[in-house]
């Protein structure tokens, strides 16, 4: 928690320079997020950053850059909560249409990591196999397929299916993105997950962008209400607020995002 205010104090003044940049292409994505769970009064802070080795073009709104990741990238994050703090590191590297990916969720516990490879077909279908290595020797193997259907120049429908090799755990998610009249946009995100040792969960979130500066969203996470709002200072800086009414305790989240 002690790093959040210094970080924001450094990033916030940069918003005054946003109008001096004209390019909408971005390569470096940064987020500072604060979370509070009311039931046990648990606080956490997450600082995350991702760098792409090729420019990313937005789809018309300033926080959407298409459904599939098709360029090499490296990501890092730091999580500081009332219970633990740790660094995470991940990356994905492309060579022609083939790619490899790797992840260490906690750099202090390198026994827990993942490595995989996959293939990208026609910039529309992305399939991968990832081997997870766990300290408890469970070592699950996951298969994933992602498909992006480009409806027209602006609209798309994306689907992701993930499953463990024994099919005991699996999930499916989808995102629909549509450009409306008068500079407005609509998105719908839906997902369903089922696990061997957990109950199935279905969630959805519908969001409406009034313009490129303001958006609101509402949905359900299983049977729990979730709400969000986004305010964009420019194509580089925006705030996001999120609320979820959960049986495990209401979750309140706020983040500041900086894209360059």
Secondary structure per residue as TSV (DSSP state, phi and psi in degrees):
chain	resnum	aa	ss	phi	psi
A	1	X	-	360.0	-28.1
A	2	X	T	-68.5	-15.1
A	3	X	T	-93.9	-11.8
A	4	X	H	-68.4	-50.8
A	5	X	H	-64.9	-43.0
A	6	X	H	-59.8	-39.0
A	7	X	H	-64.4	-48.2
A	8	X	H	-63.8	-35.5
A	9	X	H	-65.7	-26.2
A	10	X	H	-81.6	-36.7
A	11	X	H	-80.9	-37.1
A	12	X	H	-58.9	-43.5
A	13	X	G	-62.0	-22.3
A	14	X	G	-65.4	-21.0
A	15	X	G	-63.6	-22.5
A	16	X	G	-69.5	-18.2
A	17	X	G	-97.6	3.2
A	18	X	G	-63.0	-37.4
A	19	X	G	-72.8	-10.4
A	20	X	G	-82.3	-10.1
A	21	X	-	-105.5	134.2
A	22	X	-	-104.0	-25.0
A	23	X	-	-71.1	135.2
A	24	X	-	-95.1	-4.0
A	25	X	-	-72.5	139.2
A	26	X	E	-131.1	149.6
A	27	X	E	-130.9	-23.0
A	28	X	E	-120.7	118.0
A	29	X	E	-117.6	123.9
A	30	X	E	-130.6	140.7
A	31	X	E	-140.2	135.4
A	32	X	E	-117.1	117.2
A	33	X	E	-125.9	133.8
A	34	X	E	-114.0	134.0
A	35	X	E	-127.5	143.3
A	36	X	E	-137.8	123.3
A	37	X	E	-103.0	118.7
A	38	X	T	-70.9	-32.9
A	39	X	T	-56.3	-49.5
A	40	X	T	-109.4	10.5
A	41	X	T	51.1	52.3
A	42	X	E	-97.8	127.2
A	43	X	E	-111.5	146.9
A	44	X	E	-147.5	156.5
A	45	X	E	-135.7	136.1
A	46	X	E	-128.5	125.5
A	47	X	E	-109.2	125.0
A	48	X	E	-134.9	150.1
A	49	X	E	-146.9	142.9
A	50	X	E	-136.6	135.3
A	51	X	E	-121.9	124.8
A	52	X	E	-98.5	142.3
A	53	X	E	-88.8	13.7
A	54	X	E	-148.1	148.0
A	55	X	E	-61.2	143.3
A	56	X	E	-111.5	128.1
A	57	X	-	-99.4	129.4
A	58	X	-	-73.3	164.4
A	59	X	S	-95.6	7.4
A	60	X	S	127.3	-30.4
A	61	X	S	-106.1	158.0
A	62	X	T	-87.2	2.9
A	63	X	T	-125.2	15.4
A	64	X	-	-125.7	126.2
A	65	X	-	-125.7	33.0
A	66	X	-	94.4	167.8
A	67	X	S	-84.3	-40.4
A	68	X	S	-101.4	140.3
A	69	X	-	-84.1	118.5
A	70	X	-	-123.2	11.9
A	71	X	S	-128.6	153.4
A	72	X	-	-62.6	144.4
A	73	X	E	-154.4	163.3
A	74	X	E	-136.1	139.9
A	75	X	E	-133.2	148.2
A	76	X	E	-144.8	152.1
A	77	X	E	-150.4	155.6
A	78	X	E	-127.9	127.3
A	79	X	E	-115.4	129.6
A	80	X	E	-130.1	109.9
A	81	X	E	-123.5	178.5
A	82	X	S	-68.7	-15.7
A	83	X	S	-106.8	-28.3
A	84	X	-	-161.8	164.5
A	85	X	E	-145.9	140.8
A	86	X	E	-162.8	159.7
A	87	X	E	-104.9	145.2
A	88	X	E	-125.3	152.3
A	89	X	E	-144.5	137.2
A	90	X	E	-149.8	164.0
A	91	X	E	-163.7	160.6
A	92	X	E	-143.3	129.2
A	93	X	E	-126.1	129.9
A	94	X	E	-103.0	141.7
A	95	X	E	-133.9	108.9
A	96	X	T	56.1	-122.7
A	97	X	T	-96.7	-5.9
A	98	X	E	-88.8	153.2
A	99	X	E	-148.6	155.6
A	100	X	E	-123.5	151.4
A	101	X	E	-138.0	153.9
A	102	X	E	-149.9	152.1
A	103	X	E	-152.3	137.8
A	104	X	E	-123.9	111.8
A	105	X	S	-72.0	-30.1
A	106	X	-	-141.1	110.2
A	107	X	T	-63.9	-17.6
A	108	X	T	-81.9	-10.5
A	109	X	-	-132.9	77.2
A	110	X	T	-69.9	-10.0
A	111	X	T	-66.3	-21.6
A	112	X	S	-99.9	102.3
A	113	X	E	-152.8	176.1
A	114	X	E	-145.5	148.5
A	115	X	E	-147.4	141.2
A	116	X	E	-156.3	179.8
A	117	X	E	-149.2	164.6
A	118	X	E	-166.9	-172.7
A	119	X	E	-140.3	137.8
A	120	X	E	-109.0	121.6
A	121	X	E	-110.0	118.7
A	122	X	T	58.4	27.7
A	123	X	T	55.4	22.0
A	124	X	T	-129.5	-30.7
A	125	X	E	-122.7	124.4
A	126	X	E	-125.6	116.7
A	127	X	E	-120.2	146.1
A	128	X	E	-152.7	158.2
A	129	X	E	-125.8	128.0
A	130	X	E	-128.4	128.5
A	131	X	E	-100.4	119.8
A	132	X	E	-96.5	134.5
A	133	X	E	-111.4	122.1
A	134	X	-	-115.7	151.3
A	135	X	T	-63.1	-27.2
A	136	X	T	-87.5	8.2
A	137	X	S	67.3	18.8
A	138	X	-	-71.3	-39.1
A	139	X	-	44.3	60.4
A	140	X	-	-72.1	149.2
A	141	X	E	-109.0	126.4
A	142	X	E	-116.4	141.2
A	143	X	E	-112.0	140.5
A	144	X	E	-141.6	140.2
A	145	X	E	-131.6	131.3
A	146	X	E	-124.7	135.3
A	147	X	E	-132.8	133.2
A	148	X	E	-114.9	119.9
A	149	X	E	-102.2	109.4
A	150	X	E	-82.5	105.3
A	151	X	-	-69.9	-45.9
A	152	X	S	-152.6	-163.4
A	153	X	S	-60.1	-30.6
A	154	X	S	-113.1	-33.2
A	155	X	-	-91.2	146.8
A	156	X	E	-151.3	161.8
A	157	X	E	-130.3	119.9
A	158	X	E	-114.8	142.9
A	159	X	E	-134.5	136.8
A	160	X	E	-127.5	130.4
A	161	X	E	-122.6	125.8
A	162	X	E	-127.3	141.8
A	163	X	E	-153.2	142.5
A	164	X	E	-72.4	153.8
A	165	X	T	-60.6	-26.3
A	166	X	T	-91.6	1.6
A	167	X	S	64.1	12.9
A	168	X	S	-72.1	-27.2
A	169	X	S	-128.0	132.1
A	170	X	E	-156.5	163.5
A	171	X	E	-154.1	155.8
A	172	X	E	-139.7	139.0
A	173	X	E	-142.2	157.6
A	174	X	E	-147.7	153.1
A	175	X	E	-137.8	129.4
A	176	X	E	-114.1	127.3
A	177	X	E	-123.7	128.2
A	178	X	E	-139.7	135.8
A	179	X	E	-88.6	130.5
A	180	X	-	-105.7	-174.5
A	181	X	G	-76.6	160.9
A	182	X	G	58.7	34.6
A	183	X	G	77.9	11.9
A	184	X	-	-94.6	159.3
A	185	X	E	-139.8	156.0
A	186	X	E	-133.4	136.9
A	187	X	E	-131.7	147.7
A	188	X	E	-134.6	120.3
A	189	X	E	-113.4	132.3
A	190	X	E	-139.9	148.8
A	191	X	E	-153.9	156.5
A	192	X	E	-144.2	132.8
A	193	X	E	-131.8	142.5
A	194	X	E	-137.6	134.8
A	195	X	E	-133.5	157.6
A	196	X	T	-63.8	-37.5
A	197	X	T	-114.6	20.1
A	198	X	E	-146.3	156.2
A	199	X	E	-77.0	157.0
A	200	X	E	-71.0	146.9
A	201	X	E	-132.0	129.5
A	202	X	E	-117.2	135.4
A	203	X	E	-141.6	152.8
A	204	X	E	-152.3	154.3
A	205	X	E	-143.8	123.2
A	206	X	E	-106.0	130.1
A	207	X	E	-125.8	142.6
A	208	X	E	-123.4	122.6
A	209	X	E	-95.9	110.6
A	210	X	S	-64.4	-35.1
A	211	X	S	-163.9	-163.2
A	212	X	S	-78.7	-3.2
A	213	X	S	-105.5	-19.9
A	214	X	E	-146.7	136.6
A	215	X	E	-145.7	148.1
A	216	X	E	-131.4	153.6
A	217	X	E	-144.7	153.9
A	218	X	E	-148.4	149.9
A	219	X	E	-177.3	-166.5
A	220	X	E	-128.5	139.9
A	221	X	E	-112.6	98.6
A	222	X	T	62.8	-110.3
A	223	X	T	-111.6	10.9
A	224	X	E	-97.8	133.4
A	225	X	E	-67.2	139.8
A	226	X	E	-134.9	138.1
A	227	X	E	-132.1	149.0
A	228	X	E	-149.6	156.2
A	229	X	E	-142.7	145.0
A	230	X	E	-130.4	136.4
A	231	X	E	-126.7	121.8
A	232	X	E	-101.5	118.6
A	233	X	S	-72.5	-32.8
A	234	X	S	-168.0	-170.0
A	235	X	S	-74.8	-3.3
A	236	X	S	-106.2	-32.8
A	237	X	E	-128.9	134.4
A	238	X	E	-154.5	157.7
A	239	X	E	-106.1	149.6
A	240	X	E	-135.4	133.0
A	241	X	E	-120.3	139.5
A	242	X	E	-139.0	142.5
A	243	X	E	-139.0	135.9
A	244	X	E	-133.1	128.7
A	245	X	-	-92.9	98.5
A	246	X	-	-118.3	150.8
A	247	X	T	-65.4	-25.6
A	248	X	T	-84.4	3.1
A	249	X	-	120.9	133.1
A	250	X	-	-59.7	137.2
A	251	X	E	-109.3	128.9
A	252	X	E	-120.2	130.0
A	253	X	E	-135.8	141.3
A	254	X	E	-139.4	139.5
A	255	X	E	-142.1	153.9
A	256	X	E	-120.0	131.4
A	257	X	E	-121.6	138.9
A	258	X	E	-132.9	119.5
A	259	X	E	-116.7	132.0
A	260	X	-	-129.7	360.0
